[in-house]
Amino acid sequence: MKICMIGSGYVGLVSGACFSDLGNTVTCVDNNKEIIDKLNKGIIPIYEPGLQELVERNLKNKRLFFSKDISNSIKKSDVLFICVGTPTKNNKANLKYVYNVVKSIKFNLNKYKIIVTKSTVPVTTGDKIEKILNSKKNQNKFDVISNPEFLREGEAIRDFQYPDRVVIGTDSKKANQIMKNLYLPIIKKGSRYINTSRRSAELIKYASNAFLATKITFINEIANLCEKSNIDVQDVATGMGLDDRIGSRFLRPGPAYGGSCFPKDTRALVSTGQIFKTNLSVVKSVINSNERRNKLLLNRIESIMKNKMKNKSITFLGVTFKSGTDDMRESPSLKMIPSLLKRGAIINYYEPTGQKKQFKSKNIIFYENVKDACQNADLIIIHTEWNEFKQLNFKKITKKRNFKVFDMRNLYTPKDMKKNKISYFGIGR
Ligand SMILES: NC(=O)c1ccc[n+]([C@@H]2O[C@H](COP(=O)([O-])OP(=O)(O)OC[C@H]3O[C@@H](n4cnc5c(N)ncnc54)[C@H](O)[C@@H]3O)[C@@H](O)[C@H]2O)c1
């Protein structure tokens, strides 16, 4: 099948490379010239484990192409996946990037094509896209369907190749059959294939993300209670998670949830609720609780430091919103670090994806490794759960005698730390 991925970011590039690996001819396009130039030189613009090899293999086999020519790429393809960003603006999904793509599609419908929204778009977006594309000239030349993407950054290739489910939202038998054939190698490996209405597919994505955000926020609040009642939240999470109806995943307390999906998708879902005059009070309360969490953790840092922040050296291990990715979008560190700087702290950080992040202050220093980042630390904050942070010999990597560790991911146990005479603070314990 000839496929065009429009938008070559985390979703478009990974799913495009994976579709090409299944034997399809895939063109990934992007209107950001720099991204396409890099990809054509074999440079992967994002950090995603395994992506380099996957792209190289399919480039070599001439099944994967990168192009800036959106019109031509649309014309020669049978299935067009819209994979552009849908950030929030005034708490609603901003669909300007999606509609710009739809405009390009409208003028290049030279034969029947399936137009797929893989971007996360609010309920009724498919209806609106169909309306824009409809014209006498375009009659019977397209189906607009929803195929939400559930991959997680850091596990994106595995998630794409072995998804729990493939959701296809369309009433068109023709489009459904083509999509089922496209996903057949994945379905054959055991993934469930669900054909549903387009609006249902759109809502499945938002409802899933809002539910996961709720689970994280719930355990974070239980962790707050544990901190005050001398209970270890890890015990509570284990005890809860063993109930099959609950499950242990996403019951790990930590910083506020961040990233490019949960914050924006929960906000956009509330806004969809408002359009349909439905009060999504649970989701609203999750958003509020998550926003409060940043402040709560800052207060905790202040109390750990006994309110003495001026000229204290604080080291962040990991600054992205989670491990396995270089994505900084809505990372809790973006709120915490500027607040700590304002209170006079000096921030050092190490980020395993190797990138220097765009923090604007002379009091924030990037280091190439854990040891250098920690050597002068008064406080070490474990912000993300990379494997390389899991077995640190804090006394060896830190020169200061009275340093403290705030483990926001509970990678260590209070018992071990006590044994090693390290002043240790976890979450919910
Ligand atoms: N990142 C994730 O983990 C993830 C997972 C599931 C779903 N999603 C959803 O997928 C969508 C894309 O997310 P992402 O993280 O890949 O975004 P991204 O920002 O990494 O990539 C979007 C790309 O689209 C390009 N683009 C914008 N307008 C364009 C146009 N008119 N023509 C061609 N290219 C254009 C941008 O230059 C950018 O490279 C979003 O709706 C997101 O919610 C993301």
The ligand as an SDF file (V2000), in Angstrom:
LIG
                    3D

 44 48  0  0  0  0  0  0  0  0999 V2000
    3.7480   11.9590   21.1980 N   0  0  0  0  0  0  0  0  0  0  0  0
    3.0030   10.9570   21.6290 C   0  0  0  0  0  0  0  0  0  0  0  0
    3.4080   10.1670   22.4890 O   0  0  0  0  0  0  0  0  0  0  0  0
    1.6210   10.7350   21.0630 C   0  0  0  0  0  0  0  0  0  0  0  0
    0.9790    9.5140   21.2780 C   0  0  0  0  0  0  0  0  0  0  0  0
   -0.2950    9.3270   20.7560 C   0  0  0  0  0  0  0  0  0  0  0  0
   -0.9190   10.3530   20.0530 C   0  0  0  0  0  0  0  0  0  0  0  0
   -0.2740   11.5310   19.8720 N   0  0  0  0  0  0  0  0  0  0  0  0
   -0.9440   12.5830   19.1020 C   0  0  0  0  0  0  0  0  0  0  0  0
   -0.3840   12.5990   17.7890 O   0  0  0  0  0  0  0  0  0  0  0  0
   -0.3200   13.9450   17.2960 C   0  0  0  0  0  0  0  0  0  0  0  0
    1.1050   14.2810   16.9150 C   0  0  0  0  0  0  0  0  0  0  0  0
    1.8890   14.2440   18.0850 O   0  0  0  0  0  0  0  0  0  0  0  0
    3.4940   14.2570   18.0280 P   0  0  0  0  0  0  0  0  0  0  0  0
    3.9480   14.1070   19.4020 O   0  0  0  0  0  0  0  0  0  0  0  0
    3.9500   13.3410   16.9560 O   0  0  0  0  0  0  0  0  0  0  0  0
    3.7260   15.7720   17.5370 O   0  0  0  0  0  0  0  0  0  0  0  0
    5.0890   16.4130   17.0270 P   0  0  0  0  0  0  0  0  0  0  0  0
    5.0030   17.8440   17.3730 O   0  0  0  0  0  0  0  0  0  0  0  0
    6.2410   15.6080   17.4690 O   0  0  0  0  0  0  0  0  0  0  0  0
    4.9990   16.2530   15.4270 O   0  0  0  0  0  0  0  0  0  0  0  0
    4.1110   16.9610   14.6290 C   0  0  0  0  0  0  0  0  0  0  0  0
    4.8460   17.2860   13.3200 C   0  0  0  0  0  0  0  0  0  0  0  0
    3.8960   17.8210   12.3870 O   0  0  0  0  0  0  0  0  0  0  0  0
    4.5740   18.7780   11.5920 C   0  0  0  0  0  0  0  0  0  0  0  0
    3.5860   19.6220   10.8980 N   0  0  0  0  0  0  0  0  0  0  0  0
    2.8060   20.6050   11.4210 C   0  0  0  0  0  0  0  0  0  0  0  0
    2.0200   21.1350   10.4580 N   0  0  0  0  0  0  0  0  0  0  0  0
    2.2930   20.4820    9.3000 C   0  0  0  0  0  0  0  0  0  0  0  0
    1.8150   20.5760    7.9720 C   0  0  0  0  0  0  0  0  0  0  0  0
    0.8800   21.4570    7.6150 N   0  0  0  0  0  0  0  0  0  0  0  0
    2.3200   19.7420    7.0520 N   0  0  0  0  0  0  0  0  0  0  0  0
    3.2840   18.8380    7.3890 C   0  0  0  0  0  0  0  0  0  0  0  0
    3.7800   18.7110    8.6280 N   0  0  0  0  0  0  0  0  0  0  0  0
    3.2930   19.5100    9.5840 C   0  0  0  0  0  0  0  0  0  0  0  0
    5.4490   19.4990   12.5900 C   0  0  0  0  0  0  0  0  0  0  0  0
    6.5200   20.1770   11.9470 O   0  0  0  0  0  0  0  0  0  0  0  0
    5.9260   18.3400   13.4680 C   0  0  0  0  0  0  0  0  0  0  0  0
    7.1590   17.8170   13.0270 O   0  0  0  0  0  0  0  0  0  0  0  0
   -0.9100   14.8140   18.3900 C   0  0  0  0  0  0  0  0  0  0  0  0
   -2.2810   15.0190   18.1360 O   0  0  0  0  0  0  0  0  0  0  0  0
   -0.7380   13.9800   19.6460 C   0  0  0  0  0  0  0  0  0  0  0  0
   -1.6860   14.2680   20.6310 O   0  0  0  0  0  0  0  0  0  0  0  0
    0.9830   11.7440   20.3430 C   0  0  0  0  0  0  0  0  0  0  0  0
  1  2  1  0
  2  3  2  0
  2  4  1  0
  4  5  1  0
  4 44  2  0
  5  6  2  0
  6  7  1  0
  7  8  2  0
  8  9  1  0
  8 44  1  0
  9 10  1  0
  9 42  1  0
 10 11  1  0
 11 12  1  0
 11 40  1  0
 12 13  1  0
 13 14  1  0
 14 15  2  0
 14 16  1  0
 14 17  1  0
 17 18  1  0
 18 19  2  0
 18 20  1  0
 18 21  1  0
 21 22  1  0
 22 23  1  0
 23 24  1  0
 23 38  1  0
 24 25  1  0
 25 26  1  0
 25 36  1  0
 26 27  1  0
 26 35  1  0
 27 28  2  0
 28 29  1  0
 29 30  1  0
 29 35  2  0
 30 31  1  0
 30 32  2  0
 32 33  1  0
 33 34  2  0
 34 35  1  0
 36 37  1  0
 36 38  1  0
 38 39  1  0
 40 41  1  0
 40 42  1  0
 42 43  1  0
M  CHG  2   8   1  16  -1
M  END
$$$$
